[in-house]
Amino acid sequence: MMLKLNRIKYVFHYNYSTNAKPFEEIPSPKGLPFVGTLFSFIAAGGSTQLHEYIDKRHQQLGIIFQEKLGPISSVFLNDAHEIRKVFVGEGKYPKHVLPDCWLLYNKIKGYQRGLYFMDGEEWFMYRRLLNDKLLKHDYYGHGIQNDYLLQKTFEIWLQNSKYGEIIDLENQLYYLSIIFMMSFTLGRSFHDNVDKFLPNVEKLALVVKDIFKWSVKLSILPATLASSLNLPVWNNFVTAVDESIKLTTDLLEGAELKASDGILYFLLDQNIPIDVAQRIIVDFLLAAGDTTALATLWILYLLGRHKNIQDELYSDIQKNRDSHETRLLRNIIKESMRLYPIAPFIARYLPQETEIASYLIPANHLISISVFNCSRNEKYFPKANKFEPKRWDRLANGKYAEVNDPYATLPYGMGARSCIGRNLSKVQISIIINKLIASYELEVRNEVGVKLNMVTTPSQPIKLFLKKR
């Protein structure tokens, strides 16, 4: 990826226009002083429908526009070529854009967080160290150790089901996601003491998604105001973060590292202070518990709504019993993440003035990449709103069958600050889907839309029914 980006940077360096238009000429909807278009945004459904709202703005104003939504002013972008310019221009130390409520929580509590919250030299040092461990290491062996727990969990799902319908499916997937992350983190030390960990894993699965639920409610008003007024939304957010951090910390402090195959052991073996190592792992657990669980949920939804593709996957799995990821399963995961990217927007600040889409964007101005909108653009994906896993089949010329630009969808981001846990995520999702389809038929009996809780979630609970094969 870095080689490709370096080549892109070389090309862009010689193609910057001398006729770039000033920032003030970027298309923008009319708004009111101070609040901008906040009232229109709220009337359109607010933060939970931001993807739809921004999609309509792109249709009205084009591939780039700027808008002020309450306290936030941003440039929005949905062109794949121009998006690559953003990642090329982010510099050696890309700055992560974080919700104000998260930053205020850390400040009030005096709490230092992990890699996700680091910037500058500190971030670069730990990111470079973790790249080799997380992006170049095969974690299938760690994941497959969860096979017994998976089979047991699936059986419990069916036993507790209501006429085959899985109860509280989303929380069940949070639970599995945290189990996998604990396995990656502690290695065999987790499995040797699994019964000791499971009660706290169950508790964490119930509270971690509340962080995102309350974060999105805090996105349309200043966090400092919500805190100073002691509003319930702020107090609920604080409670969710407090409980999640306590539970993850308890999980790690209760571990006895008898094996050297986990990420935590690796960090400590690199002479990383124990408190820093724990902070990094805590953030991994919280992030993976939410994002990978939801990615798995959307795949189950699509397979449960497309029996023909599910049957084809079952046959593929039977023919490839020694592999956890068949070609078709890999395509299914890609296609699901295209239709339902867990991060519907990616935000960046560029450290220098940069030409994007023929306009000069000032240094340190917020740029929001419209991932959800771009991923469903007919220009890049014919029949963009259809679930077509075979669009990702490779042709003889090396190109994809029905994908005009694979970088128009960015499920794990791009560039130096792309998702560091993507390999762990892919292994986890592949194993769960493989094992579930091998033993059960899936049926989803309701159609759902999309609701954003900072991440892409179903608009209502998915009614998934299992039937043993």
Protein Blocks (a to p, Z undefined) as FASTA:
>chain_A
ZZmmmmmmmmmmmmccfkbccfklpccddddehjlmmmmmmmnnpjmlmmmmmmmmmmmn
ojbdcddehjbccdddfbfklmmmmmmmnojbdcddddfklmmmmmmnopacdfklggcj
llmmmmmmmmmmmmmccfklmmmmmmmmmmmmmmmmmmmpgehiaghkllmmmmmmmmmm
mmmmnmmmlmmmmmmmmmmmmmmmmmmmmmmmmmmmmmmpcfklmmmnopaklmmmmmmm
mmmmmmmmmmmmmpccfbfkbfklmmmmnopafklmmmmmmmmmmmmmmmmmmmmmmmmm
mmmmmmmlmmmmmmmmmmmmmbcbdfklmmmmmmmmmmmgfblbdcdddfbdcdeehiac
dehiacdddfklmmmgfklmghklbccfklmpccfkopafklcblklpcfkogajklcfk
lmmmmmmmmmmmmmmmmmpccddfbdcddddehiacdfbdcddddddZZ
